Amino acid sequence: MAIGRLLVVDDQPDFARLVARVAGEMGYEVQVTTNGDDFMAAFGVFDPDLIVLDVVMPDRDGIELIRWLAGQPCRARIIVATGYNPSYARMTKLIGTALGNLSVTTLSKPTPIATLRAALGPVAPDEDA
């Protein structure tokens, strides 16, 4: 039995596969999407407990998705990840907290496996807090 459902949205396939592998080893049921539209379609059907969300993506970026999630009945913990300036992730976290009282933590890419495991655990530390 899965410990939870993780929905990943990241346009970088290598990072998405890494997250899926680590989370799967931890016991999560995982679904990976590579763009905002697929993520939004999967969200209601998959009903995730945890979301790993890339900030910088073509078309719909992480900030747009956080704004969208704030308007949804979202109970999932959200981990915002970026390989760009960490202030992007912090800004996304602030928006999520302000708009929807979402539970958002941040990670910087590349992410060491131990840090990723800790973030996926029951209480995620905020790497950039």
C-alpha positions as CSV (number, residue, x, y, z in Angstrom):
1,M,0.0,0.0,0.0
2,A,1.3,3.4,-1.0
3,I,2.2,6.0,1.7
4,G,0.7,8.7,-0.4
5,R,0.3,10.0,-3.9
6,L,2.9,12.3,-5.4
7,L,2.3,14.4,-8.5
8,V,5.4,15.8,-10.2
9,V,5.4,18.6,-12.8
10,D,8.8,19.4,-14.3
11,D,9.9,20.0,-17.9
12,Q,13.3,18.5,-17.1
13,P,12.8,14.7,-17.6
14,D,16.0,13.7,-15.7
15,F,14.9,15.6,-12.5
16,A,11.3,14.3,-12.8
17,R,12.6,10.7,-13.1
18,L,14.9,11.2,-10.1
19,V,12.0,12.4,-8.0
20,A,9.8,9.6,-9.2
21,R,12.5,6.9,-8.5
22,V,13.3,8.2,-5.0
23,A,9.6,8.7,-4.1
24,G,8.7,5.2,-5.4
25,E,11.5,3.7,-3.3
26,M,9.9,5.5,-0.3
27,G,6.5,4.0,-1.0
28,Y,4.7,6.7,-2.9
29,E,2.4,6.2,-5.8
30,V,3.9,8.6,-8.4
31,Q,2.5,10.3,-11.5
32,V,4.8,12.6,-13.6
33,T,3.7,15.4,-15.8
34,T,6.0,17.6,-17.9
35,N,3.8,20.7,-18.4
36,G,1.2,22.8,-16.6
37,D,-1.8,21.7,-18.7
38,D,-1.1,18.0,-18.0
39,F,-0.5,18.8,-14.4
40,M,-3.9,20.5,-14.1
41,A,-5.7,17.7,-15.8
42,A,-4.0,15.1,-13.5
43,F,-4.5,17.0,-10.3
44,G,-8.2,16.4,-9.9
45,V,-8.1,12.8,-11.0
46,F,-5.0,11.8,-9.1
47,D,-5.8,13.7,-5.9
48,P,-2.2,14.0,-4.7
49,D,-1.0,14.3,-1.1
50,L,2.3,15.8,-2.2
51,I,3.3,17.9,-5.3
52,V,6.8,18.6,-6.6
53,L,6.5,21.6,-8.8
54,D,9.1,23.2,-11.1
55,V,9.1,27.0,-11.1
56,V,10.5,27.8,-14.5
57,M,8.7,25.9,-17.3
58,P,7.5,27.0,-20.8
59,D,3.8,27.9,-21.2
60,R,2.5,27.7,-17.6
61,D,5.2,28.2,-15.0
62,G,5.2,27.3,-11.3
63,I,3.8,30.7,-10.2
64,E,0.8,30.3,-12.5
65,L,0.3,26.7,-11.2
66,I,0.5,27.9,-7.5
67,R,-2.1,30.6,-8.3
68,W,-4.3,27.9,-9.8
69,L,-3.8,25.5,-6.9
70,A,-4.8,28.3,-4.5
71,G,-8.2,28.3,-6.1
72,Q,-8.6,24.6,-5.9
73,P,-9.4,22.4,-3.0
74,C,-5.7,21.6,-2.5
75,R,-4.7,19.7,0.6
76,A,-1.4,18.5,-0.8
77,R,2.0,19.6,0.6
78,I,3.9,21.4,-2.2
79,I,7.6,21.3,-2.8
80,V,8.7,24.0,-5.2
81,A,12.0,23.3,-7.0
82,T,14.1,25.4,-9.2
83,G,17.6,25.3,-10.8
84,Y,17.5,29.1,-11.3
85,N,17.8,31.8,-8.7
86,P,16.4,30.5,-5.4
87,S,14.4,33.7,-5.0
88,Y,12.0,32.3,-7.7
89,A,11.2,29.4,-5.4
90,R,10.8,31.8,-2.4
91,M,8.5,34.1,-4.3
92,T,6.4,31.1,-5.4
93,K,6.2,30.0,-1.8
94,L,5.1,33.5,-0.7
95,I,2.4,33.6,-3.3
96,G,1.1,30.2,-2.4
97,T,1.0,31.0,1.3
98,A,-0.7,34.4,0.7
99,L,-3.3,33.3,-1.8
100,G,-4.3,29.9,-0.6
101,N,-2.7,29.2,2.7
102,L,-0.9,26.4,0.9
103,S,1.8,24.3,2.6
104,V,4.8,25.2,0.4
105,T,8.5,24.3,0.9
106,T,11.4,24.9,-1.5
107,L,14.3,23.0,-3.0
108,S,17.2,24.1,-5.2
109,K,18.3,22.0,-8.1
110,P,20.5,20.1,-8.4
111,T,19.2,18.4,-5.2
112,P,21.2,15.8,-3.3
113,I,19.4,12.5,-2.9
114,A,19.4,12.8,0.9
115,T,17.9,16.3,0.7
116,L,15.2,15.1,-1.7
117,R,14.3,12.2,0.6
118,A,14.1,14.5,3.6
119,A,11.8,16.9,1.6
120,L,9.6,14.0,0.5
121,G,9.3,12.7,4.1
122,P,6.3,13.5,6.3
123,V,7.6,16.9,7.4
124,A,9.7,18.6,4.7
125,P,12.5,20.9,5.7
126,D,12.6,24.2,3.7
127,E,16.1,24.3,2.1
128,D,15.9,28.0,1.3
129,A,14.1,29.3,4.3
